[in-house]
Amino acid sequence: MRNGHVESCKEDVLVSAGNLKKMSIKGNLAAFLETGKGDFSNYRVLQHLENLTLLNDDKSNALHLPSAFFVYLPKLKKLTISKTRFDWKEANRLGSWNAFRS
């Protein structure tokens, strides 16, 4: 899935694309980065992802990486981010993430 817009990243679409290894998402990423309601999580169905690009269109608010991001993306080797305004503590969490060290 290349250059998917964040509005198209709904549960049914992500479940059907669960074996993806490379994905690019563009748009207002705040909703995508939230953990799912109930039992669903955006990240759980993307457990095979190795390369993820997050391009944020909304620069008004800083984003945060939920804990589920680190739990459900164990095979992620490359993460490209743009305009996310992550706090430095988010960068520290990414830097200490074991998936990037494998």
N, C-alpha and C positions, 0 to 999 in steps of 0.2 A: 504494500500500500504506500504509494508515494504521494506526497503533498496532499494528504487528506486534511480537510478542514475540520476544526474541532467540533462543529455542530454535527458532522457525520459520524463522529466517534461515539455512537450510542452502544448500549449493551449488545443488541442483536448483531450489529455490524462487527463489533470487536470479537464476539464469540465465534462468528463464522470465519474470522481472519486470525484465529488464535495461534496458528503455526507460523506466523510471519517472523522473519528474522530481521527485517529492516522496515522502519516506519518513520514518516515525517508528518508532523501535525502542526498546523498553522491556525491562528485565531486567538480568541480570548481564552487563555489556558487555565484560568482560575477554576472553572467548573470541571475541566478534565483532571486537574491535580487534586480535586477533592476526593476523599475516599468514598466509595459507593454507599448507597443506602442499603440497609439490610445485609444480605449475604454477598452481594455483588461488589466487586472492585474492578475498576478499569485495568488495573495492573495484573490481577490474577489470571485473566484470559490472555495476557501477553507474555507469559512465562518463557517463551522461546525466543523472545526478542533479543538481538545482539547489537543492533544499531538503532538509536532513537534520536530524532531531531525534533526539538520543541521551539517553535517560532511564535513568540507572543506578540499579538497586535495591540493589546491594551497595556500601555506603559504607565497608567495612573496608579496602580497598586503593586507593591512587591508581592511576589508569589512565595509559597512555602512548599517544600517537598514533604509529603506525609510519610509516616513510617512504612506504610504499605508499599511505597515505591521501592524501598530497599529490600523488602521481604519477597515481593512477587516478581522481581526482575533479576533473578540470580545469574542469568547468562548474558546480561548486558555488558558489552565490552567498550562501546563508544557512545557517548552522549554529547550532542551538540545543542547548545542553548543560545537563544537570542532574545534580548529585551525582556528578560524575566525579572530583573531587578532583585535577584536572590540576595538575601542577607549573607554576610561573611560566614556566619555559623552554618549556613546551608552548604557553602563551599567546603568548609571543614568536614561536614558529614560526607560529602561526595569524595573528598580526598582520602578519607579513612575507610571507604567502602571496599570490602574485600573483592567484589566482582571485578573491579578495575585492576586489581593486582594479579589476577590469574593469568 
